[in-house]
Amino acid sequence: MRIVVGIDAGSSKTRTLVAEVEERAEVLRVIGAGVVRSRGIRRGVVVDASEAAATVAESIRLAEESSGCAIERAYVGLSGAHVATVGSRGVVGISARTDTVSLPDAERAVEVAQVAATSQGRSPLHVIPHRYVVDGHDVGFDPVGEQGAVLDVETHVVTGSTEAIGGLVAAVEAAGVEVDDLVVSSLAAGGLLLTAAEYEAGAVVVDIGAGTTDIAIFDDRSIWHVASLGVGGEHITADVAAGLGVEVDVAEQVKIRHGHARAGLVAPRERFDLPSSNGGAAGTVHRWKLAEIIERRARAILSMVGEEIERSGRSRGLAGGVVLCGGTALLSGLVDL
């Protein structure tokens, strides 16, 4: 039985997950987890190296205790506004000896596309081919075995800030764990949440976390666009804190327990007790008032998501619709928006 480990260092929580891989059944069985409040990480980026490293180390320790496994290496999730996608082409000559596309030919073409898409200060994270062309003829996703002289591949290259990537890798390595690979979180979410039909028909995965909202657009069995917006659930919490005149921790409690993203769906007379620092009640608040605060920010976030989808050029024909995930997606009424 093979063991795999994933680490997700988010703005709000850092999670380490340990799972057994059942190869024949292609199933992951979770055997341990460690979840802690994040420190030193802001909007998906490490801003305090020592705090971030301590956070990751604590999450790993808890996962080791619950799973009974010593963690030496892990796949690490990555997000943040520095993550972006660019389309890139790679063109190579096919071996004249055979005039037949080989796997090394396809790999060379992808490598050329990756190099062309990578600029100074940026590092490639994923290179996803979505179409191969041999001598001007579209041959789909697999060119191996096709005959011709020139192989052309169209790809989407996902890149990130070299500095931001380095900061995250350093935090994990400081905890004594080797990074197997970096995975953009929204791509991982798409692979987990989308059905095969949605993946082919076209769908958008919107992961609304605490500090960022990550967007991945899939179409025709390939990733088309990845983006990360620097807004999320913590901005809703800040609005609640300001609007109700309470501390941020209290605002977060109120948002989770009583929050709603559609003020019009809340009963006009419904009220709740506002917690105080001593554990009692600091007064009562109409729930619709809280909902109005939340709705304004939620609408703004979803509007930004819509603008990003339009900017991608793939806003039409995404028959698979939109899939919401992330902690903020659990907010009542958000789907109705």
Rosetta silent file (secondary structure, phi, psi, omega in degrees, C-alpha in Angstrom):
SEQUENCE: MRIVVGIDAGSSKTRTLVAEVEERAEVLRVIGAGVVRSRGIRRGVVVDASEAAATVAESIRLAEESSGCAIERAYVGLSGAHVATVGSRGVVGISARTDTVSLPDAERAVEVAQVAATSQGRSPLHVIPHRYVVDGHDVGFDPVGEQGAVLDVETHVVTGSTEAIGGLVAAVEAAGVEVDDLVVSSLAAGGLLLTAAEYEAGAVVVDIGAGTTDIAIFDDRSIWHVASLGVGGEHITADVAAGLGVEVDVAEQVKIRHGHARAGLVAPRERFDLPSSNGGAAGTVHRWKLAEIIERRARAILSMVGEEIERSGRSRGLAGGVVLCGGTALLSGLVDL
SCORE:     score description
SCORE:     0.000 S_00000001
   1 L     0.000  127.415 -178.911    0.000    0.000    0.000 S_00000001
   2 E   -90.883  142.054  178.518    1.444    3.355   -1.051 S_00000001
   3 E  -106.449  132.829  173.509    1.186    6.412    1.214 S_00000001
   4 E  -124.222  149.269 -178.176    0.706    9.939   -0.192 S_00000001
   5 E  -129.182  135.896  175.449    0.710   13.216    1.710 S_00000001
   6 E  -122.519  139.837  177.179   -0.763   16.561    0.724 S_00000001
   7 E  -123.291  128.689  177.709   -0.138   19.929    2.378 S_00000001
   8 E  -123.977  106.050 -179.418   -2.358   22.961    1.788 S_00000001
   9 E   -97.576   93.036 -178.346   -1.072   26.145    3.433 S_00000001
  10 L   -94.894  178.981 -178.596   -3.973   28.566    3.107 S_00000001
  11 L   -70.299  -31.773 -177.409   -4.571   32.037    4.476 S_00000001
  12 L   -99.329  -47.206 -177.207   -6.885   30.782    7.218 S_00000001
  13 E  -132.820  149.199  172.054   -5.888   27.160    7.862 S_00000001
  14 E  -113.727  127.381 -174.470   -2.948   24.907    7.061 S_00000001
  15 E  -123.215  138.855  170.641   -3.866   21.282    6.462 S_00000001
  16 E  -122.414  128.157 -176.781   -1.806   18.134    6.095 S_00000001
  17 E  -121.181  133.313  177.640   -3.587   15.033    4.834 S_00000001
  18 E  -115.347  130.670 -178.102   -2.218   11.477    4.846 S_00000001
  19 E  -139.171  150.232  171.508   -3.831    8.830    2.640 S_00000001
  20 E   -93.338  138.304  178.658   -3.318    5.244    1.545 S_00000001
  21 E  -101.656  118.808  174.030   -3.543    4.601   -2.181 S_00000001
  22 E   -93.299   97.316 -169.660   -5.404    1.455   -3.211 S_00000001
  23 L   -57.820  -46.547 -175.671   -3.849    1.070   -6.659 S_00000001
  24 L   -65.574  -39.734 -177.992   -6.260   -1.500   -8.094 S_00000001
  25 L   -88.366   -6.820 -176.458   -9.385    0.353   -7.016 S_00000001
  26 L    52.741   48.970 -176.693   -7.867    3.794   -7.732 S_00000001
  27 E  -125.575  140.912  172.318   -9.088    4.943   -4.334 S_00000001
  28 E  -101.922  130.185  175.810   -7.526    7.164   -1.671 S_00000001
  29 E  -115.331  114.152 -177.673   -8.306    6.278    1.943 S_00000001
  30 E   -71.099  127.480 -179.273   -7.568    9.080    4.395 S_00000001
  31 E  -117.814   -4.547  178.838   -5.775    7.760    7.483 S_00000001
  32 E  -173.425  154.388  179.498   -4.708   10.988    9.180 S_00000001
  33 E  -153.834  151.544  173.550   -4.922   14.765    9.119 S_00000001
  34 E  -134.351  121.575 -177.574   -3.520   17.803   10.847 S_00000001
  35 E  -125.778  125.175  179.291   -5.339   21.159   10.706 S_00000001
  36 E  -136.003  161.128  176.192   -4.061   24.329   12.376 S_00000001
  37 E   -72.731  132.263 -176.391   -4.715   28.044   12.104 S_00000001
  38 L   -72.984  142.329  172.405   -2.316   29.610    9.614 S_00000001
  39 L  -134.464  143.292  178.342    0.304   32.111   10.689 S_00000001
  40 L    77.031   11.946 -179.882    2.742   33.952    8.458 S_00000001
  41 E  -128.256  126.734 -177.120    0.657   33.329    5.317 S_00000001
  42 E  -132.219  120.071  179.086   -1.381   36.053    3.669 S_00000001
  43 L    53.936   41.682  175.774   -3.523   35.545    0.567 S_00000001
  44 L    81.692    2.667 -176.273   -1.708   32.339   -0.268 S_00000001
  45 E  -122.064  139.009  177.689    1.777   33.861    0.026 S_00000001
  46 E   -71.224  122.620  178.465    4.334   33.444    2.816 S_00000001
  47 L  -113.343  -15.103  175.565    4.883   36.840    4.481 S_00000001
  48 L  -138.633  105.403 -171.615    6.701   35.622    7.614 S_00000001
  49 H   -61.384  -44.304 -176.599    9.030   32.695    6.928 S_00000001
  50 H   -68.441  -41.587  178.321    9.522   31.559   10.546 S_00000001
  51 H   -65.304  -42.951  179.610    5.802   31.736   11.409 S_00000001
  52 H   -63.451  -43.242  179.624    4.822   29.915    8.211 S_00000001
  53 H   -62.640  -40.735  178.681    7.400   27.180    8.810 S_00000001
  54 H   -64.957  -38.278  178.468    6.149   26.710   12.397 S_00000001
  55 H   -63.507  -48.325  179.913    2.557   26.477   11.144 S_00000001
  56 H   -62.082  -42.934 -179.108    3.418   23.841    8.554 S_00000001
  57 H   -61.808  -40.135  179.291    5.497   21.887   11.086 S_00000001
  58 H   -66.996  -41.352  177.357    2.612   21.814   13.589 S_00000001
  59 H   -61.933  -41.931  178.401    0.169   20.628   10.928 S_00000001
  60 H   -64.523  -42.506 -179.934    2.591   17.866    9.909 S_00000001
  61 H   -59.355  -45.062  179.812    3.101   16.816   13.527 S_00000001
  62 H   -64.562  -38.368  178.880   -0.644   16.414   14.076 S_00000001
  63 H   -67.000  -37.662  177.148   -0.993   14.440   10.835 S_00000001
  64 H   -64.783  -41.319  179.983    1.836   12.131   11.879 S_00000001
  65 H   -65.004  -42.402 -176.463    0.213   11.530   15.258 S_00000001
  66 H   -76.687  -26.563 -177.991   -3.203   10.749   13.801 S_00000001
  67 H   -96.611  -23.005 -175.062   -1.914    8.532   10.976 S_00000001
  68 L    76.294   14.901 -178.634    0.969    6.804   12.733 S_00000001
  69 L  -112.829  142.044  171.760    3.171    7.601    9.719 S_00000001
  70 L   -84.049  125.353 -176.076    6.426    9.532    9.588 S_00000001
  71 L   -95.114  119.577 -178.947    6.064   12.197    6.904 S_00000001
  72 L  -115.039  -23.314 -178.313    9.169   12.718    4.779 S_00000001
  73 E  -150.492  155.967 -175.090    7.737   14.056    1.503 S_00000001
  74 E  -158.083  155.751  167.309    4.501   15.640    0.303 S_00000001
  75 E   -87.746  138.574 -172.746    2.608   17.219   -2.559 S_00000001
  76 E  -120.957  127.048  177.214    1.995   20.887   -1.792 S_00000001
  77 E   -77.957  147.257 -175.965   -0.983   22.971   -2.879 S_00000001
  78 E  -135.127  136.689  174.510   -0.363   26.468   -4.219 S_00000001
  79 L  -149.423 -177.291  179.987   -2.645   29.465   -4.694 S_00000001
  80 L   126.447  159.353 -176.344   -2.472   33.244   -4.654 S_00000001
  81 L   -66.078  -13.161  179.996   -2.874   36.202   -6.981 S_00000001
  82 L   -78.185  -11.913 -179.125    0.591   35.533   -8.431 S_00000001
  83 L   -81.059  132.186 -178.498   -0.701   32.377  -10.210 S_00000001
  84 E  -149.392  164.664  179.448   -1.624   32.942  -13.874 S_00000001
  85 E  -121.443  142.736  175.066   -2.116   31.113  -17.156 S_00000001
  86 E  -137.262  139.730  174.739   -0.725   31.905  -20.582 S_00000001
  87 E   -78.610  141.188 -177.968   -1.306   30.180  -23.908 S_00000001
  88 E  -149.953  146.488  178.745    1.868   29.005  -25.639 S_00000001
  89 E  -113.161  149.362  174.082    2.875   27.059  -28.772 S_00000001
  90 E  -131.980  128.719 -178.069    5.797   24.747  -29.331 S_00000001
  91 E  -123.779  128.952  178.062    6.979   23.689  -32.791 S_00000001
  92 E  -137.466  158.166  173.947    9.598   20.991  -33.455 S_00000001
  93 E   -83.607  142.126  177.236   10.762   18.940  -36.384 S_00000001
  94 L   -85.136  142.714 -178.078    9.843   15.270  -36.456 S_00000001
  95 L   -49.105  121.863 -178.819   12.729   12.826  -36.818 S_00000001
  96 L   -67.589  -19.476 -177.639   13.560   12.563  -40.528 S_00000001
  97 L   -68.363  -34.364 -177.099   14.651    8.991  -40.011 S_00000001
  98 L  -117.049  -22.524 -173.863   11.128    7.735  -39.345 S_00000001
  99 L    57.039   23.316 -178.400    8.784   10.644  -40.267 S_00000001
 100 E  -126.458  133.769 -178.941    6.691    9.391  -37.341 S_00000001
 101 L   -68.421  126.576  176.238    5.912   11.289  -34.156 S_00000001
 102 L  -106.508  169.085  176.440    7.477    9.647  -31.107 S_00000001
 103 H   -60.220  -43.223  176.198    6.865   10.348  -27.426 S_00000001
 104 H   -59.730  -33.321  175.704   10.193   12.235  -27.178 S_00000001
 105 H   -61.677  -46.253 -179.470    9.042   14.440  -30.099 S_00000001
 106 H   -63.520  -40.162  179.855    5.844   15.324  -28.216 S_00000001
 107 H   -66.052  -38.119  177.924    7.825   16.009  -25.037 S_00000001
 108 H   -63.994  -41.036  179.929   10.237   18.301  -26.917 S_00000001
 109 H   -63.142  -42.172  178.511    7.338   20.294  -28.356 S_00000001
 110 H   -65.024  -39.282  179.310    5.815   20.762  -24.890 S_00000001
 111 H   -63.848  -39.541  177.644    9.190   21.822  -23.507 S_00000001
 112 H   -62.726  -42.076  178.851    9.546   24.463  -26.237 S_00000001
 113 H   -63.721  -39.049  179.414    6.083   25.806  -25.352 S_00000001
 114 H   -64.051  -45.834 -179.785    7.024   25.938  -21.675 S_00000001
 115 H   -62.100  -41.110 -178.135   10.228   27.871  -22.315 S_00000001
 116 H   -65.103  -26.927 -175.135    8.405   30.336  -24.570 S_00000001
 117 H   -93.251   -8.072 -173.179    5.820   31.047  -21.852 S_00000001
 118 L  -100.022  119.053 -179.416    8.209   31.521  -18.931 S_00000001
 119 L  -106.487  173.972 -179.262    9.451   35.049  -18.281 S_00000001
 120 L   -61.568  133.675 -179.615   11.880   36.458  -15.738 S_00000001
 121 L    84.427    0.734  179.307   10.624   36.131  -12.178 S_00000001
 122 E  -119.950  145.653  177.890    8.094   33.467  -13.181 S_00000001
 123 E  -125.952  138.587  179.191    8.328   29.696  -12.789 S_00000001
 124 E   -72.549  138.769  177.768    6.251   27.070  -14.635 S_00000001
 125 E  -111.355  -43.315  178.112    3.919   24.978  -12.478 S_00000001
 126 E  -142.759  140.354  171.892    1.862   23.031  -15.022 S_00000001
 127 E  -122.731  113.314 -174.104    2.070   22.678  -18.803 S_00000001
 128 E  -114.380  107.046  175.519   -1.161   21.282  -20.228 S_00000001
 129 E   -69.893  139.030  175.852   -1.264   20.390  -23.949 S_00000001
 130 E  -126.654   -4.621  176.050   -4.722   20.738  -25.460 S_00000001
 131 E  -165.580  132.608  174.400   -4.106   20.244  -29.175 S_00000001
 132 E  -111.944  144.610  178.833   -1.433   18.744  -31.406 S_00000001
 133 E  -130.794  130.566  177.392   -1.046   19.522  -35.112 S_00000001
 134 E  -116.713  117.741 -179.133    1.092   17.536  -37.568 S_00000001
 135 L    50.289   41.474  176.726    1.891   19.266  -40.876 S_00000001
 136 L    84.701   -0.831 -178.930   -1.129   21.524  -40.424 S_00000001
 137 E  -107.858  126.504  179.411   -3.567   18.715  -39.572 S_00000001
 138 E   -68.078  123.867 -179.867   -5.213   18.592  -36.148 S_00000001
 139 E  -116.738   14.029  173.458   -4.497   15.198  -34.550 S_00000001
 140 E    79.008 -142.885 -172.053   -6.110   15.845  -31.160 S_00000001
 141 L   -88.305  -18.362 -174.863   -4.587   15.006  -27.794 S_00000001
 142 L  -130.544  104.482 -176.662   -2.198   12.194  -28.781 S_00000001
 143 L   -89.663   -9.139 -173.742    0.150   12.720  -31.743 S_00000001
 144 L   -60.516  128.119 -179.581    2.333    9.635  -31.181 S_00000001
 145 L    98.399  -13.319  178.211    2.385    7.451  -34.282 S_00000001
 146 L   -74.774  148.133 -178.909    1.258   10.197  -36.674 S_00000001
 147 E  -103.329  142.792  179.573    3.407   10.713  -39.769 S_00000001
 148 L   165.297 -169.151 -177.336    4.765   14.042  -40.928 S_00000001
 149 L  -114.975  -29.135 -175.719    7.630   16.521  -40.759 S_00000001
 150 E  -129.702  131.570  177.792    6.537   19.220  -38.272 S_00000001
 151 E  -112.421  129.154 -178.390    4.810   18.835  -34.901 S_00000001
 152 E  -123.329  130.587  177.174    2.991   21.798  -33.373 S_00000001
 153 E  -123.586  137.840  172.963    1.454   21.788  -29.885 S_00000001
 154 E  -104.551  128.670 -176.216   -0.869   24.348  -28.302 S_00000001
 155 E  -131.099  164.681  164.841   -0.630   24.460  -24.520 S_00000001
 156 E  -114.968  123.973 -177.997   -1.756   26.348  -21.483 S_00000001
 157 E  -108.384  120.149  177.230    1.147   27.066  -19.158 S_00000001
 158 E   -93.845  123.280 -178.371    0.355   27.832  -15.514 S_00000001
 159 E  -123.595  163.920  176.357    3.074   29.920  -13.894 S_00000001
 160 E  -142.804  165.948  177.232    3.683   31.524  -10.529 S_00000001
 161 E   -62.623  126.155  178.895    5.979   34.068   -8.948 S_00000001
 162 H   -58.486  -39.086 -179.642    9.380   32.451   -8.431 S_00000001
 163 H   -66.039  -44.814 -179.054    9.748   34.335   -5.147 S_00000001
 164 H   -66.293  -40.754  177.887    6.333   33.242   -3.814 S_00000001
 165 H   -62.414  -44.739  179.762    6.930   29.628   -4.836 S_00000001
 166 H   -60.781  -38.160  179.551   10.338   29.666   -3.173 S_00000001
 167 H   -64.507  -40.571  179.558    8.866   30.989    0.071 S_00000001
 168 H   -69.550  -45.138  179.121    6.303   28.192    0.263 S_00000001
 169 H   -60.446  -41.698  179.971    8.812   25.466   -0.604 S_00000001
 170 H   -62.869  -38.007  179.666   11.222   26.827    2.020 S_00000001
 171 H   -64.668  -40.014  179.525    8.485   26.725    4.706 S_00000001
 172 H   -70.399  -44.189 -179.047    7.756   23.055    3.962 S_00000001
 173 H   -66.488  -31.273  177.424   11.423   22.090    3.780 S_00000001
 174 H   -65.091  -22.800  176.933   12.111   23.886    7.065 S_00000001
 175 L   -85.702    4.313  177.198    9.652   21.440    8.630 S_00000001
 176 L    84.052   20.074 -178.147   11.854   18.586    7.427 S_00000001
 177 L  -119.000  133.839  178.365    9.642   17.523    4.516 S_00000001
 178 E   -86.194  138.903 -179.478   10.697   17.245    0.883 S_00000001
 179 E   -85.299  114.683  176.555    8.347   18.661   -1.761 S_00000001
 180 E   -68.455  -46.386 -179.831    7.357   15.962   -4.274 S_00000001
 181 E  -167.120  158.737  174.446    5.572   18.457   -6.500 S_00000001
 182 E  -102.512  136.358 -178.476    3.598   21.697   -6.435 S_00000001
 183 E  -129.233  124.463  176.451   -0.053   21.583   -7.492 S_00000001
 184 E   -65.358  125.810 -169.461   -2.210   24.641   -8.155 S_00000001
 185 H   -59.560  -39.334 -178.573   -5.116   24.212   -5.748 S_00000001
 186 H   -67.665  -30.935  175.316   -7.892   25.147   -8.175 S_00000001
 187 H   -68.783  -41.441  177.862   -6.666   22.528  -10.675 S_00000001
 188 H   -62.650  -40.441  179.046   -6.672   19.903   -7.945 S_00000001
 189 H   -63.035  -40.647  178.245  -10.202   20.945   -6.960 S_00000001
 190 H   -62.592  -42.533  179.206  -11.363   20.587  -10.561 S_00000001
 191 H   -63.443  -30.777 -178.836   -9.902   17.105  -10.823 S_00000001
 192 H   -84.259  -40.071 -168.519  -11.718   16.091   -7.649 S_00000001
 193 H   -93.487  -30.661 -174.615  -15.086   17.819   -8.088 S_00000001
 194 L   -81.918  140.063  171.824  -15.889   17.752  -11.804 S_00000001
 195 L   -78.015  166.008  178.511  -17.516   14.764  -13.457 S_00000001
 196 H   -60.059  -37.619  179.964  -16.161   13.486  -16.768 S_00000001
 197 H   -66.237  -42.937  178.726  -19.179   15.028  -18.528 S_00000001
 198 H   -65.705  -39.177 -179.435  -18.617   18.451  -16.920 S_00000001
 199 H   -61.140  -38.307 -178.327  -14.910   18.274  -17.717 S_00000001
 200 H   -82.918  -37.865 -177.180  -15.645   17.740  -21.402 S_00000001
 201 H   -74.078  -23.891 -177.802  -18.653   20.079  -21.697 S_00000001
 202 L   106.609  124.653 -178.993  -16.835   22.941  -19.979 S_00000001
 203 E  -153.642  161.793  178.486  -17.130   24.131  -16.391 S_00000001
 204 E  -118.473  129.942  173.017  -15.738   26.680  -13.957 S_00000001
 205 E  -103.633  124.070  179.965  -14.428   25.796  -10.503 S_00000001
 206 E  -118.900  110.660 -177.692  -14.523   28.728   -8.073 S_00000001
 207 E  -103.479  103.927 -176.253  -12.700   28.074   -4.792 S_00000001
 208 E   -97.223  100.430  179.594  -13.569   30.841   -2.325 S_00000001
 209 L   -94.967 -160.684 -178.690  -11.114   30.651    0.543 S_00000001
 210 L   -75.321  -48.770 -174.020  -10.297   33.047    3.337 S_00000001
 211 L  -105.365  -17.335 -178.228   -7.769   35.272    1.551 S_00000001
 212 L  -138.753  159.710  170.090   -8.198   34.409   -2.117 S_00000001
 213 E  -120.843  113.651 -175.014  -10.775   33.282   -4.646 S_00000001
 214 E  -100.100  136.326 -175.245   -9.231   30.832   -7.106 S_00000001
 215 E  -123.377  131.974  174.041  -10.762   30.250  -10.534 S_00000001
 216 E  -132.867  125.930  179.762  -10.118   27.386  -12.954 S_00000001
 217 E  -108.134  122.440  179.555  -11.896   27.114  -16.300 S_00000001
 218 E  -112.148  139.922  177.243  -12.012   23.680  -17.931 S_00000001
 219 E  -158.251  141.735  176.996  -13.237   23.027  -21.464 S_00000001
 220 L    52.538   46.016  175.991  -12.892   20.270  -24.024 S_00000001
 221 L    63.665   26.680 -179.042  -11.081   18.011  -21.522 S_00000001
 222 E  -148.639  157.341  172.557   -8.386   20.586  -20.788 S_00000001
 223 E   -77.817  135.785 -179.654   -7.625   23.516  -18.513 S_00000001
 224 E  -112.217  -30.678 -174.591   -8.129   26.831  -20.312 S_00000001
 225 E  -157.463  138.731  175.066   -7.628   29.498  -17.706 S_00000001
 226 E  -132.041  135.748  176.988   -6.432   29.831  -14.107 S_00000001
 227 E  -151.168  158.442  177.581   -6.601   32.985  -11.997 S_00000001
 228 E  -135.812  125.473  179.867   -6.570   33.982   -8.345 S_00000001
 229 E   -98.658  141.318 -176.420   -8.288   37.047   -6.943 S_00000001
 230 L   -83.024   40.024  176.930   -6.985   38.668   -3.764 S_00000001
 231 L  -136.429  152.829 -179.619  -10.378   38.643   -2.042 S_00000001
 232 L  -171.272 -156.928 -174.549  -12.182   36.022    0.001 S_00000001
 233 H   -62.939  -30.071 -178.943  -14.044   35.201    3.169 S_00000001
 234 H   -68.096  -24.503  176.715  -11.811   37.271    5.446 S_00000001
 235 H   -73.056  -35.590  173.484  -12.940   40.393    3.576 S_00000001
 236 H   -63.206  -44.140  179.447  -16.557   39.510    4.356 S_00000001
 237 H   -60.134  -43.114  179.142  -15.549   39.059    7.998 S_00000001
 238 H   -62.169  -39.017  177.969  -13.825   42.456    8.037 S_00000001
 239 H   -64.219  -40.967  178.962  -16.975   44.089    6.640 S_00000001
 240 H   -63.989  -43.055  179.051  -19.082   42.420    9.340 S_00000001
 241 H   -59.447  -44.700 -179.632  -16.675   43.601   12.037 S_00000001
 242 H   -69.481  -41.785 -176.369  -16.860   47.180   10.769 S_00000001
 243 H   -69.913  -33.596 -178.973  -20.604   47.132   10.171 S_00000001
 244 H  -100.736   -6.089  179.595  -21.540   45.701   13.561 S_00000001
 245 L    68.072   42.526 -178.652  -18.728   47.347   15.527 S_00000001
 246 L  -125.499  168.003  175.955  -17.258   44.097   16.873 S_00000001
 247 L   -68.586  158.131 -177.127  -13.866   42.400   16.978 S_00000001
 248 H   -61.181  -40.419  179.985  -12.820   40.297   13.985 S_00000001
 249 H   -62.251  -39.782  177.306  -13.021   37.020   15.950 S_00000001
 250 H   -67.380  -41.434  179.241  -16.588   37.811   16.971 S_00000001
 251 H   -60.781  -38.985  178.760  -17.460   38.809   13.403 S_00000001
 252 H   -64.499  -43.195  177.450  -16.163   35.452   12.148 S_00000001
 253 H   -59.876  -47.070 -177.911  -18.346   33.577   14.664 S_00000001
 254 H   -63.067  -42.409  179.297  -21.402   35.612   13.714 S_00000001
 255 H   -59.220  -46.192 -177.134  -20.769   35.111    9.988 S_00000001
 256 H   -68.425  -43.915 -174.142  -20.520   31.339   10.356 S_00000001
 257 H   -79.626  -36.238 -171.289  -23.489   30.913   12.723 S_00000001
 258 H  -125.602   -1.045 -173.804  -25.939   33.473   11.391 S_00000001
 259 L   -66.469  150.336  175.855  -24.601   34.682    8.054 S_00000001
 260 L  -152.502  140.033 -176.814  -26.664   34.760    4.851 S_00000001
 261 L   -93.332    0.972  177.630  -25.761   36.134    1.430 S_00000001
 262 L  -130.060   99.561 -177.769  -29.328   37.107    0.468 S_00000001
 263 H   -59.989  -34.465 -178.080  -30.890   39.668    2.772 S_00000001
 264 H   -66.703  -15.305 -179.890  -34.229   39.331    0.976 S_00000001
 265 H   -96.918    1.556 -179.614  -34.490   35.687    2.035 S_00000001
 266 L   -96.647  136.381  178.894  -34.110   36.418    5.754 S_00000001
 267 L   -60.960  132.049 -174.296  -37.218   36.837    7.919 S_00000001
 268 L   -58.327  -31.604 -175.753  -37.596   40.566    8.815 S_00000001
 269 L   -94.741   -1.349 -176.241  -38.073   39.902   12.542 S_00000001
 270 L   -70.190  130.801 -179.695  -35.323   37.307   12.930 S_00000001
 271 E  -129.998  165.687  173.002  -32.685   38.349   15.460 S_00000001
 272 E  -145.388  158.524  178.130  -29.630   36.818   17.118 S_00000001
 273 E   -80.431  134.107  177.716  -27.518   37.525   20.179 S_00000001
 274 E   -88.984  118.499 -176.686  -24.250   39.288   19.531 S_00000001
 275 E   -64.571  150.090  174.757  -21.464   37.549   21.513 S_00000001
 276 L  -114.213  169.589 -176.558  -19.325   39.613   23.881 S_00000001
 277 L   -66.893  -23.052 -179.192  -15.745   39.089   24.987 S_00000001
 278 L   -91.639    6.440  176.838  -16.853   37.798   28.416 S_00000001
 279 L    94.617   -8.276  178.657  -18.980   35.035   26.904 S_00000001
 280 L   -91.039 -157.902  179.894  -22.330   36.730   27.382 S_00000001
 281 E  -108.507  133.501 -179.680  -24.494   38.666   24.950 S_00000001
 282 E   -94.432    6.176 -178.035  -23.595   42.220   23.886 S_00000001
 283 E   136.190 -179.083  178.250  -27.066   42.837   22.504 S_00000001
 284 E  -116.430  151.310 -177.613  -29.285   41.587   19.714 S_00000001
 285 E  -133.434  138.610  172.585  -29.010   42.238   15.970 S_00000001
 286 E   -66.151  132.542 -178.154  -31.496   41.803   13.157 S_00000001
 287 H   -65.158  -30.375 -179.659  -30.225   38.995   10.939 S_00000001
 288 H   -64.909  -30.285  178.338  -31.199   40.933    7.804 S_00000001
 289 H   -65.715  -44.629  175.548  -28.733   43.656    8.804 S_00000001
 290 H   -60.968  -43.056 -178.124  -25.914   41.099    8.918 S_00000001
 291 H   -63.413  -36.979  178.298  -27.121   39.643    5.610 S_00000001
 292 H   -62.161  -41.295  178.987  -27.031   43.066    3.927 S_00000001
 293 H   -63.082  -47.268 -178.137  -23.372   43.495    4.914 S_00000001
 294 H   -65.157  -42.926 -175.934  -22.472   40.023    3.663 S_00000001
 295 H   -61.384  -39.725 -179.279  -24.465   40.338    0.442 S_00000001
 296 H   -59.376  -48.294 -178.534  -22.665   43.515   -0.647 S_00000001
 297 H   -70.965  -39.475 -179.694  -19.233   41.912   -0.413 S_00000001
 298 H   -62.007  -41.653  177.846  -20.385   38.535   -1.795 S_00000001
 299 H   -62.614  -39.810 -179.896  -21.877   40.248   -4.854 S_00000001
 300 H   -64.073  -42.145  179.457  -18.618   42.135   -5.385 S_00000001
 301 H   -64.223  -46.685 -178.870  -16.577   38.915   -5.228 S_00000001
 302 H   -66.898  -31.896  175.714  -18.872   37.062   -7.631 S_00000001
 303 H   -64.529  -40.468  177.396  -18.857   40.060   -9.972 S_00000001
 304 H   -64.800  -37.779  176.168  -15.053   39.906  -10.056 S_00000001
 305 H   -61.541  -45.434  179.162  -15.291   36.175  -10.810 S_00000001
 306 H   -60.921  -40.566  177.847  -17.647   36.921  -13.700 S_00000001
 307 H   -63.900  -38.348  179.075  -15.276   39.543  -15.085 S_00000001
 308 H   -67.578  -37.680  177.233  -12.389   37.070  -14.936 S_00000001
 309 H   -64.592  -42.473  176.819  -14.427   34.449  -16.802 S_00000001
 310 H   -61.381  -42.300 -178.755  -15.236   37.037  -19.489 S_00000001
 311 H   -62.715  -28.114 -177.944  -11.552   38.002  -19.685 S_00000001
 312 H   -70.822  -19.278 -177.083  -10.625   34.363  -20.335 S_00000001
 313 L    80.176    8.486 -177.569  -12.566   34.377  -23.601 S_00000001
 314 L  -120.669   30.004 -175.167  -14.389   31.152  -22.615 S_00000001
 315 L   -73.966  -20.329 -178.851  -17.563   32.584  -21.081 S_00000001
 316 L  -101.323  145.718  173.975  -19.841   30.991  -23.673 S_00000001
 317 L    82.342   11.576  178.119  -20.552   27.326  -24.071 S_00000001
 318 L   -87.222   78.257 -172.011  -19.546   26.221  -20.573 S_00000001
 319 L   -67.829  -19.649  179.790  -22.429   23.778  -20.299 S_00000001
 320 L   -75.923  -10.029  176.149  -21.094   22.189  -17.131 S_00000001
 321 L    78.437 -158.146 -177.280  -21.831   25.391  -15.207 S_00000001
 322 E  -115.900  132.426  175.777  -20.061   26.698  -12.112 S_00000001
 323 E  -111.756  121.439  179.059  -18.925   24.579   -9.167 S_00000001
 324 E   -96.166  138.142  174.908  -18.357   26.456   -5.891 S_00000001
 325 E  -148.242  179.499 -175.219  -16.004   25.128   -3.228 S_00000001
 326 L    95.487  160.146 -175.404  -13.919   26.422   -0.333 S_00000001
 327 H   -58.682  -40.086 -177.670  -15.008   27.396    3.164 S_00000001
 328 H   -69.053  -22.872  178.840  -16.802   30.588    2.110 S_00000001
 329 H   -65.873  -16.234  179.084  -18.895   28.613   -0.409 S_00000001
 330 H   -78.633   -6.852 -178.176  -20.737   27.103    2.590 S_00000001
 331 L   -62.300  127.217  179.992  -22.274   30.506    3.336 S_00000001
 332 L   -56.521  137.096  176.104  -26.084   30.296    3.200 S_00000001
 333 L    85.479   -9.165 -175.798  -27.589   32.002    0.161 S_00000001
 334 L   -65.363  -40.278  179.686  -24.346   32.243   -1.811 S_00000001
 335 L   -62.706  -34.385  179.853  -25.513   29.828   -4.504 S_00000001
 336 L   -64.876  -27.435  178.343  -28.674   31.918   -4.958 S_00000001
 337 L   -68.386    0.000    0.000  -26.523   34.923   -5.900 S_00000001
